[in-house]
Amino acid sequence: MTATRSATRSSARVLSPTSPPRRTGVGKAASRARFTRGRNAVERMFCRLKDYRRIATRYDKLATNFLGAIYLVAAVTWWL
């Protein structure tokens, strides 16, 4: 008797398909474009640094020497 009772309860409910509310997206495109522009600039900077073999392979053992090489390469690429 419990099986028929649960079957009648589930068939008594009427379920209508619903979709989630729409997001208007106001302001999302502008912030996404600004984020993408900044990320692109950082990626291009790393590509320019990796053009120099010493930076890409990290020949320097000490962090201070490596940072000095990065400063030197950044100054050269900015100047050219």
C-alpha positions in Angstrom: 0.0 0.0 0.0 2.9 2.3 0.5 4.0 1.9 -3.1 0.7 3.1 -4.4 0.6 5.9 -2.0 4.0 7.3 -3.1 3.1 6.8 -6.8 -0.1 8.8 -6.3 1.8 11.6 -4.6 4.4 11.9 -7.3 1.9 11.9 -10.1 -0.2 14.5 -8.3 2.7 17.0 -8.6 2.9 18.9 -11.8 6.4 19.9 -12.6 7.0 22.6 -15.1 10.3 23.1 -16.7 12.1 26.2 -15.5 15.4 27.8 -16.6 17.7 29.8 -14.4 17.2 33.6 -14.5 19.2 35.4 -17.1 22.2 37.4 -16.2 22.3 40.7 -17.8 26.0 40.9 -17.9 26.2 44.6 -17.5 29.8 45.6 -17.0 31.2 42.1 -17.5 32.5 42.7 -21.0 34.4 45.8 -20.0 36.1 44.2 -17.1 36.8 41.0 -19.1 38.4 43.1 -21.9 40.5 45.0 -19.4 41.6 41.8 -17.7 42.5 40.2 -21.1 44.5 43.3 -22.1 46.5 43.2 -18.9 47.1 39.4 -19.2 48.2 39.8 -22.8 50.7 42.5 -21.8 52.2 40.2 -19.1 52.4 37.2 -21.5 54.1 39.4 -24.2 56.6 40.6 -21.6 57.5 37.0 -20.6 57.9 36.0 -24.3 60.4 38.9 -24.8 62.3 37.8 -21.7 62.5 34.2 -22.9 64.0 35.4 -26.2 67.2 35.7 -24.2 68.7 32.3 -23.6 70.3 33.2 -20.3 66.9 34.0 -18.9 65.0 31.1 -20.5 67.4 28.5 -19.2 68.3 30.3 -15.9 72.0 29.9 -16.0 72.5 32.0 -12.8 72.4 30.0 -9.6 71.8 32.9 -7.3 68.5 34.7 -7.3 70.2 38.1 -7.1 72.2 37.4 -10.3 69.1 36.2 -12.1 67.1 39.2 -11.1 69.9 41.5 -12.3 69.9 39.7 -15.6 66.1 40.2 -15.8 66.5 43.9 -15.1 69.2 44.2 -17.8 67.1 42.4 -20.4 64.0 44.5 -19.5 66.0 47.7 -19.9 67.3 46.6 -23.3 63.9 45.5 -24.6 62.3 48.7 -23.4 65.0 50.8 -25.0 64.8 49.0 -28.3 
